[in-house]
Amino acid sequence: MFNRDPKEVAIDILGKVLVRRVGNDTLRGRIVETEAYYGDEDPASRARHGRRHYNAPMFDGAGCLFIYNVHKYWMLNFTTRPVSAVLIRAVEPLNFEGNTSGPGRLTRELGIDRSLNGLPVGEGTGIWLEEGRRPEKIGASHRIGVTRDLEEPLRFFDLESRWVSAHRKPIEVF
């Protein structure tokens, strides 16, 4: 599932259910917004300056959790083909209440922090994906909070979800 181009993964996991087990609780949220990040040729990528201690999961292959901090918030990513990742920007809560509109709010509500960095995506880790409901209309735009971006739109979102974190007008709809 993850051993592919990050753009393909970012689109394909829209609508899937992100599952987070915390103690005896199992929280489920439908993924409604993602962003794709490439390797050293992507000016917005955490891998743009090569392998470092903070970005090692991006270099360790597909299917790992890559969690880093931005402005006191943890960001949840899934690593894809070598030196790439998909950021989960927002989920629609399915069996819990909370504000998961935005990557920092999402990780706070789901109890995700650096302790999970580098672990494989899977039930044993406490974070995995299940089948869900694919969006009927997917929007694409440039990534949010990125100073230097690639020309291709790499942010993908469910056009009909109120949980999408930033309501920038889509460049493409499919």
C-alpha contacts under 8 A as a table, 3 or more apart, distances in Angstrom:
res1	aa1	res2	aa2	distance
1	M	4	R	7.17
1	M	9	V	7.34
1	M	63	G	7.87
2	F	6	P	7.88
2	F	9	V	6.36
2	F	62	A	5.42
2	F	63	G	5.36
2	F	78	F	7.64
2	F	79	T	6.93
2	F	80	T	4.76
2	F	81	R	6.75
3	N	61	G	7.77
3	N	62	A	5.09
3	N	63	G	7.11
3	N	80	T	5.20
3	N	81	R	4.64
3	N	82	P	7.86
4	R	8	E	6.88
4	R	9	V	6.66
4	R	80	T	5.91
4	R	81	R	4.98
5	D	8	E	5.45
5	D	9	V	6.48
5	D	80	T	6.68
5	D	81	R	5.92
5	D	84	S	7.86
6	P	9	V	4.99
6	P	10	A	5.91
6	P	36	A	5.21
6	P	37	Y	6.55
6	P	38	Y	6.99
6	P	80	T	5.69
6	P	81	R	6.95
6	P	84	S	6.27
6	P	85	A	5.98
6	P	86	V	6.00
7	K	10	A	5.09
7	K	11	I	6.33
7	K	35	E	7.77
7	K	36	A	5.24
7	K	37	Y	7.86
7	K	86	V	7.88
7	K	154	L	6.61
8	E	11	I	5.34
8	E	12	D	6.02
9	V	12	D	5.00
9	V	13	I	6.03
9	V	36	A	7.99
9	V	80	T	7.48
9	V	86	V	7.26
10	A	13	I	5.72
10	A	14	L	6.82
10	A	34	T	5.65
10	A	35	E	6.18
10	A	36	A	5.87
10	A	86	V	5.86
10	A	87	L	7.99
10	A	156	F	6.97
11	I	14	L	5.61
11	I	34	T	7.58
11	I	156	F	6.37
13	I	16	K	5.26
13	I	31	I	7.02
14	L	30	R	7.79
14	L	31	I	5.24
14	L	32	V	5.57
14	L	33	E	6.73
14	L	34	T	7.31
14	L	134	R	6.31
14	L	135	P	6.97
14	L	156	F	7.93
14	L	157	F	7.20
14	L	158	D	7.34
15	G	30	R	5.53
15	G	31	I	5.12
15	G	32	V	6.09
15	G	131	E	7.82
15	G	132	G	5.32
15	G	133	R	4.90
15	G	134	R	4.31
15	G	135	P	5.90
15	G	158	D	7.98
16	K	30	R	5.68
16	K	31	I	5.70
16	K	129	L	6.45
16	K	130	E	5.89
16	K	131	E	5.04
16	K	132	G	4.26
16	K	133	R	6.46
16	K	134	R	6.99
17	V	28	R	6.23
17	V	29	G	5.42
17	V	30	R	4.35
17	V	31	I	6.03
17	V	129	L	5.47
17	V	130	E	4.98
17	V	131	E	6.00
17	V	132	G	5.33
18	L	28	R	5.73
18	L	29	G	5.26
18	L	30	R	6.05
18	L	31	I	6.44
18	L	91	V	7.75
18	L	127	I	7.19
18	L	128	W	6.04
18	L	129	L	4.82
18	L	130	E	6.65
19	V	26	T	6.81
19	V	27	L	5.71
19	V	28	R	4.65
19	V	29	G	6.64
19	V	126	G	7.61
19	V	127	I	5.56
19	V	128	W	5.29
19	V	129	L	5.86
19	V	130	E	7.19
20	R	26	T	5.68
20	R	27	L	5.12
20	R	28	R	6.50
20	R	110	L	6.60
20	R	126	G	5.47
20	R	127	I	4.70
20	R	128	W	6.89
21	R	24	N	7.16
21	R	25	D	5.69
21	R	26	T	4.31
21	R	27	L	6.21
21	R	126	G	4.77
21	R	127	I	6.59
22	V	25	D	5.24
22	V	26	T	6.33
22	V	27	L	7.82
22	V	110	L	7.94
22	V	111	G	7.35
22	V	126	G	7.04
23	G	26	T	8.00
27	L	94	L	7.80
27	L	95	N	6.29
27	L	96	F	6.56
27	L	110	L	7.34
28	R	93	P	6.32
28	R	94	L	5.50
28	R	95	N	5.89
28	R	96	F	7.46
29	G	91	V	5.21
29	G	92	E	5.06
29	G	93	P	4.29
29	G	94	L	5.10
29	G	95	N	7.44
30	R	91	V	5.06
30	R	92	E	4.94
30	R	93	P	6.54
30	R	94	L	6.83
30	R	132	G	6.87
30	R	133	R	7.92
31	I	34	T	7.71
31	I	88	I	7.36
31	I	90	A	6.20
31	I	91	V	4.32
31	I	92	E	6.47
32	V	89	R	7.83
32	V	90	A	5.70
32	V	91	V	5.23
32	V	92	E	6.65
32	V	157	F	5.44
32	V	158	D	5.20
32	V	161	S	6.82
32	V	163	W	7.02
32	V	164	V	6.23
33	E	88	I	6.37
33	E	89	R	5.16
33	E	90	A	5.04
33	E	91	V	6.92
33	E	155	R	7.37
33	E	156	F	5.67
33	E	157	F	4.23
33	E	158	D	6.57
33	E	164	V	6.00
33	E	165	S	7.64
34	T	86	V	6.61
34	T	87	L	5.52
34	T	88	I	4.74
34	T	89	R	5.18
34	T	90	A	7.18
34	T	155	R	5.77
34	T	156	F	5.34
34	T	157	F	6.46
35	E	86	V	5.56
35	E	87	L	5.10
35	E	88	I	6.80
35	E	89	R	7.14
35	E	143	R	6.48
35	E	154	L	5.56
35	E	155	R	4.26
35	E	156	F	6.18
36	A	84	S	7.79
36	A	85	A	6.19
36	A	86	V	4.62
36	A	87	L	6.48
36	A	154	L	5.37
36	A	155	R	6.59
37	Y	42	D	7.00
37	Y	44	A	7.29
37	Y	45	S	5.57
37	Y	84	S	5.61
37	Y	85	A	5.28
37	Y	86	V	6.05
37	Y	87	L	7.68
37	Y	154	L	7.68
38	Y	41	E	7.07
38	Y	42	D	5.47
38	Y	45	S	6.07
38	Y	47	A	7.77
38	Y	83	V	6.64
38	Y	84	S	4.50
38	Y	85	A	6.67
39	G	42	D	5.72
39	G	45	S	6.13
39	G	46	R	7.72
39	G	47	A	5.22
39	G	48	R	5.87
39	G	83	V	4.97
39	G	84	S	5.38
40	D	43	P	7.35
40	D	45	S	6.98
40	D	47	A	5.42
40	D	48	R	3.70
40	D	49	H	6.41
40	D	50	G	6.63
40	D	83	V	7.91
41	E	48	R	6.32
42	D	45	S	5.31
42	D	48	R	6.28
42	D	149	D	7.38
42	D	150	L	6.65
43	P	48	R	6.26
43	P	148	R	5.86
43	P	149	D	6.20
43	P	150	L	7.28
44	A	48	R	7.40
44	A	146	V	6.25
44	A	147	T	7.52
44	A	148	R	6.18
44	A	149	D	6.05
45	S	48	R	5.39
46	R	49	H	7.48
46	R	55	N	6.36
47	A	50	G	5.30
47	A	51	R	6.47
47	A	55	N	6.45
47	A	58	M	7.08
47	A	83	V	6.69
47	A	84	S	7.79
51	R	55	N	6.31
51	R	56	A	5.93
51	R	59	F	6.87
52	R	55	N	5.49
52	R	56	A	5.94
53	H	56	A	5.51
54	Y	68	Y	7.05
55	N	58	M	5.76
55	N	59	F	7.42
55	N	66	F	7.41
55	N	68	Y	7.89
56	A	59	F	5.36
56	A	60	D	6.45
56	A	118	G	7.63
57	P	60	D	4.97
57	P	61	G	7.18
57	P	64	C	6.58
57	P	65	L	7.13
57	P	66	F	5.65
57	P	79	T	6.97
57	P	117	N	7.39
57	P	118	G	5.07
58	M	61	G	6.58
58	M	62	A	7.83
58	M	66	F	6.86
58	M	79	T	5.66
58	M	80	T	7.75
58	M	82	P	6.56
58	M	83	V	4.60
58	M	84	S	5.78
58	M	85	A	6.58
59	F	82	P	5.72
59	F	83	V	4.78
59	F	84	S	7.87
60	D	64	C	7.93
60	D	82	P	6.88
60	D	83	V	7.65
61	G	64	C	7.26
61	G	79	T	6.76
61	G	80	T	6.82
61	G	81	R	6.27
61	G	82	P	4.84
61	G	83	V	7.17
62	A	78	F	7.61
62	A	79	T	4.84
62	A	80	T	4.23
62	A	81	R	5.23
62	A	82	P	6.25
63	G	78	F	6.11
63	G	79	T	5.36
63	G	80	T	6.21
63	G	120	P	5.87
63	G	121	V	5.72
64	C	78	F	5.68
64	C	79	T	5.26
64	C	117	N	7.99
64	C	118	G	5.62
64	C	119	L	5.51
64	C	120	P	4.19
64	C	121	V	5.38
65	L	76	L	7.05
65	L	77	N	5.82
65	L	78	F	4.97
65	L	79	T	6.37
65	L	116	L	6.81
65	L	117	N	5.50
65	L	118	G	5.17
65	L	119	L	5.51
65	L	120	P	5.97
65	L	121	V	6.04
66	F	75	M	7.98
66	F	76	L	6.28
66	F	77	N	4.91
66	F	78	F	5.90
66	F	79	T	6.41
66	F	85	A	7.74
66	F	117	N	5.18
66	F	118	G	5.73
67	I	74	W	6.34
67	I	75	M	5.35
67	I	76	L	5.02
67	I	77	N	6.08
67	I	113	D	6.85
67	I	114	R	5.68
67	I	116	L	7.17
67	I	117	N	5.04
67	I	118	G	7.71
68	Y	74	W	5.53
68	Y	75	M	5.44
68	Y	76	L	7.38
68	Y	114	R	6.58
68	Y	117	N	7.72
69	N	72	K	6.06
69	N	73	Y	5.37
69	N	74	W	4.50
69	N	75	M	6.10
70	V	73	Y	5.28
70	V	74	W	6.41
70	V	75	M	7.19
73	Y	103	P	7.93
73	Y	104	G	4.79
73	Y	105	R	7.81
73	Y	107	T	7.73
73	Y	108	R	7.78
74	W	103	P	7.48
74	W	104	G	5.65
74	W	107	T	6.13
74	W	108	R	7.68
74	W	112	I	7.22
74	W	113	D	5.89
74	W	114	R	7.28
75	M	87	L	7.11
75	M	88	I	7.66
75	M	103	P	5.71
75	M	104	G	6.11
75	M	107	T	6.77
76	L	87	L	5.91
76	L	88	I	5.84
76	L	103	P	7.02
76	L	107	T	6.83
76	L	112	I	7.59
77	N	85	A	6.06
77	N	86	V	5.18
77	N	87	L	4.29
77	N	88	I	5.94
78	F	85	A	5.45
78	F	86	V	5.28
78	F	87	L	6.74
78	F	121	V	7.59
79	T	82	P	7.59
79	T	83	V	7.51
79	T	84	S	5.82
79	T	85	A	4.13
79	T	86	V	6.41
80	T	83	V	7.30
80	T	84	S	5.25
80	T	85	A	5.06
80	T	86	V	7.05
81	R	84	S	5.80
81	R	85	A	7.72
87	L	103	P	7.88
88	I	91	V	7.85
88	I	103	P	6.33
89	R	101	S	7.26
89	R	102	G	5.12
89	R	103	P	4.30
89	R	106	L	7.53
89	R	164	V	7.87
89	R	165	S	7.03
90	A	100	T	5.73
90	A	101	S	4.84
90	A	102	G	5.04
90	A	103	P	5.92
90	A	106	L	6.36
90	A	163	W	6.56
90	A	164	V	5.90
90	A	165	S	6.25
91	V	100	T	5.76
91	V	101	S	6.58
91	V	106	L	7.12
91	V	163	W	6.53
91	V	164	V	7.60
92	E	100	T	6.82
92	E	101	S	7.76
92	E	161	S	7.86
92	E	163	W	5.68
93	P	96	F	5.78
93	P	97	E	6.40
93	P	98	G	7.11
93	P	100	T	7.14
98	G	109	E	6.36
99	N	105	R	6.22
99	N	106	L	6.98
99	N	109	E	7.07
100	T	103	P	7.35
100	T	105	R	5.12
100	T	106	L	4.09
100	T	107	T	7.80
100	T	109	E	6.65
100	T	163	W	7.17
101	S	105	R	6.36
101	S	106	L	6.49
101	S	163	W	5.14
101	S	164	V	5.79
101	S	165	S	4.62
102	G	105	R	5.43
102	G	106	L	6.02
102	G	164	V	7.38
102	G	165	S	4.78
102	G	166	A	7.87
103	P	106	L	5.09
103	P	107	T	6.37
104	G	107	T	5.39
104	G	108	R	6.26
105	R	108	R	5.09
105	R	109	E	6.11
106	L	109	E	5.31
106	L	110	L	6.18
107	T	110	L	5.10
107	T	111	G	5.79
107	T	112	I	4.78
107	T	113	D	7.04
108	R	111	G	5.28
108	R	112	I	6.39
109	E	112	I	7.94
112	I	115	S	7.94
112	I	116	L	7.17
113	D	116	L	6.23
113	D	117	N	7.60
114	R	117	N	5.12
116	L	119	L	5.74
116	L	125	T	7.62
119	L	125	T	6.69
120	P	125	T	6.66
121	V	125	T	6.48
121	V	126	G	7.97
121	V	127	I	5.86
121	V	128	W	5.45
122	G	125	T	5.46
122	G	126	G	6.48
122	G	127	I	5.65
122	G	128	W	4.65
122	G	129	L	7.73
123	E	126	G	4.96
123	E	127	I	6.00
123	E	128	W	5.79
124	G	127	I	7.85
125	T	128	W	7.91
135	P	138	I	6.30
135	P	158	D	5.54
135	P	159	L	7.74
135	P	160	E	7.75
136	E	158	D	7.67
137	K	158	D	6.19
137	K	159	L	5.66
137	K	160	E	7.19
137	K	173	V	6.73
137	K	174	F	5.89
138	I	156	F	6.61
138	I	157	F	5.54
138	I	158	D	4.95
138	I	159	L	5.58
138	I	173	V	5.61
138	I	174	F	5.28
139	G	156	F	5.63
139	G	157	F	5.26
139	G	158	D	6.35
139	G	159	L	5.68
139	G	170	P	5.29
139	G	171	I	7.32
139	G	172	E	5.76
139	G	173	V	4.53
139	G	174	F	6.55
140	A	153	P	5.90
140	A	154	L	6.68
140	A	155	R	5.42
140	A	156	F	4.57
140	A	157	F	6.52
140	A	170	P	5.18
140	A	171	I	5.78
140	A	172	E	5.09
140	A	173	V	6.31
141	S	153	P	4.72
141	S	154	L	6.37
141	S	155	R	5.22
141	S	156	F	6.72
141	S	168	R	7.29
141	S	169	K	7.21
141	S	170	P	4.95
141	S	171	I	5.17
141	S	172	E	6.88
142	H	149	D	7.35
142	H	152	E	7.23
142	H	153	P	4.39
142	H	154	L	5.68
142	H	155	R	5.61
142	H	171	I	7.96
143	R	146	V	6.11
143	R	149	D	7.26
143	R	153	P	7.00
143	R	154	L	5.99
143	R	155	R	5.02
144	I	155	R	7.70
144	I	166	A	7.67
146	V	149	D	6.13
150	L	153	P	7.44
153	P	171	I	7.35
157	F	164	V	6.82
158	D	161	S	5.50
158	D	164	V	7.26
161	S	164	V	5.98
164	V	167	H	6.90
170	P	173	V	6.71
